[in-house]
Amino acid sequence: MNYFSLNDKSQNSNFENAVLKGLAPDRGLYFPQEINKLPPSFFENFKSKSKYEIAFEVIKGYVGDEIPEAELKQIIDTTLDFEFPVVELTEDTSVLELFHGPTLAFKDVGARFMAGCLGYFIKRDNLGKITVLVATSGDTGGAVANGFFDVEGIEVVILYPKGKVSLIQEKQLTTLGRNITALEVDGVFDDCQEMVKLAFLDEEIQEKRRLTSANSINVARWLPQMFYYFLAYQQLMEKDEKLVFSVPSGNFGNICAGLLAREMGLPIDHFIAANNVNNVVERFLQTEKFEPRSSIQTLSNAMDVGNPSNFVRILELFQNKFGNLQEVLSGYSFDDTATSEAIAEMFKKTGYVMDPHGAVGYLGLKSFLKENNGFHGTFLETAHPVKFLDTVEAAIQEKIEIPAVIRSQMKEEKKSFEIKTYEELKAYLLS
Ligand SMILES: *Cc1c(COP(=O)(O)O)cnc(C)c1O
């Protein structure tokens, strides 16, 4: 499959190069040249298909012949090696739980799939060592560390802000060792991100190391997120009502993958972009004006994004036709008070415990269902509530149980290097 840059459509790339580079040379995001329509046979006997079969059919066109069938199937097997259950909460509301992966975050799927593809290309093309350099405010780092752990040819360097990630998140970043190095930056997330940007522009580093990033702009992290929607549909297809999905959104990679799945023929009627107070997309849907801003810190901090990078992909999917987009996508936003109240209300009503991100998704769905009849709604739970222990326990006024994987991880010893300046990062990368 060919990909083009959303800045200059004459700039083309194959899948391998798009995965290795992340961004096009003109700094545009890559977008597939064609959207594969699924044949009717894909939906025959859909109920009895395995998640691996479904995922292979969905993704194969976007990889093309660049990874042989057997290898691609192997990558998918490793990627989807856990459950994606839909749990019905009330008559018109279900939740799709995406937190059953190794770091209890939905980002596990994208990180594992990208690691598999990159590992394959390194081996096949003798690319030598590649360094994956990422800045994290929490969940990305853990998923990337876990997904790339022990992949041959890859070294991972993660920058995180000292004292600004939760204890569980820090353990996920710092206890693996081997090919994973955690650098604890004396600063905030923006400082980490700035250092990563400088390193990508630094020729001295480029001469010594081949660097790549692993954020959601990479097609190998973005595209496999389509799997969630197909696997959810398999569990919801007996519903008589139309289906609507509410997606807690930050950089809009996840929801954009859902919209792509719909474009390929998945019968989902409508999508809801659920935001915290960082709501540039909700405002765009009302005013047709896209006005990025600085991000504001909230309880659902993985969605504290002021300039969502995947938004341009959504516009491209709808050929920049505002009316078409408005028919398929609704936006809502909620503040921290509403988020905490929703966690409390849901727990009281059903006993179900939501994390702050899922709670924003639930609120978006609730608002939509109030205004629209004939739908069954599903919101996405993008992280396990235990990752946001303080917020969740304060809201429900009860202790929640810590899963066994986390309990054992909490006993592991933290290994990290502290750095203060870009010069220290550079010295580390050159050493
Ligand atoms: C990353 C993340 C999001 C936002 O996903 P996008 O694809 O960036 O919109 C939502 N919830 C959690 C828990 C996350 O880690």
Ligand as a Chemical Component Dictionary entry (heavy atoms), coordinates in Angstrom:
data_LIG
# 
_chem_comp.id                   LIG 
_chem_comp.type                 NON-POLYMER 
_chem_comp.pdbx_formal_charge   0 
_chem_comp.three_letter_code    LIG 
# 
loop_
_chem_comp_atom.comp_id 
_chem_comp_atom.atom_id 
_chem_comp_atom.alt_atom_id 
_chem_comp_atom.type_symbol 
_chem_comp_atom.charge 
_chem_comp_atom.model_Cartn_x 
_chem_comp_atom.model_Cartn_y 
_chem_comp_atom.model_Cartn_z 
_chem_comp_atom.pdbx_ordinal 
LIG C1 C1 C 0 -3.997 8.036  24.855 1  
LIG C2 C2 C 0 -5.252 7.910  25.657 2  
LIG C3 C3 C 0 -6.479 8.475  25.222 3  
LIG C4 C4 C 0 -6.594 9.296  23.968 4  
LIG O1 O1 O 0 -6.464 8.563  22.791 5  
LIG P1 P1 P 0 -6.199 9.318  21.395 6  
LIG O2 O2 O 0 -6.045 8.244  20.404 7  
LIG O3 O3 O 0 -4.961 10.138 21.584 8  
LIG O4 O4 O 0 -7.395 10.191 21.146 9  
LIG C5 C5 C 0 -7.616 8.241  25.991 10 
LIG N1 N1 N 0 -7.551 7.550  27.153 11 
LIG C6 C6 C 0 -6.401 7.019  27.608 12 
LIG C7 C7 C 0 -6.408 6.290  28.893 13 
LIG C8 C8 C 0 -5.207 7.175  26.886 14 
LIG O5 O5 O 0 -4.080 6.656  27.362 15 
# 
loop_
_chem_comp_bond.comp_id 
_chem_comp_bond.atom_id_1 
_chem_comp_bond.atom_id_2 
_chem_comp_bond.value_order 
_chem_comp_bond.pdbx_ordinal 
LIG C1 C2 SING 1  
LIG C2 C3 SING 2  
LIG C2 C8 DOUB 3  
LIG C3 C4 SING 4  
LIG C3 C5 DOUB 5  
LIG C4 O1 SING 6  
LIG O1 P1 SING 7  
LIG P1 O2 DOUB 8  
LIG P1 O3 SING 9  
LIG P1 O4 SING 10 
LIG C5 N1 SING 11 
LIG N1 C6 DOUB 12 
LIG C6 C7 SING 13 
LIG C6 C8 SING 14 
LIG C8 O5 SING 15 
# 
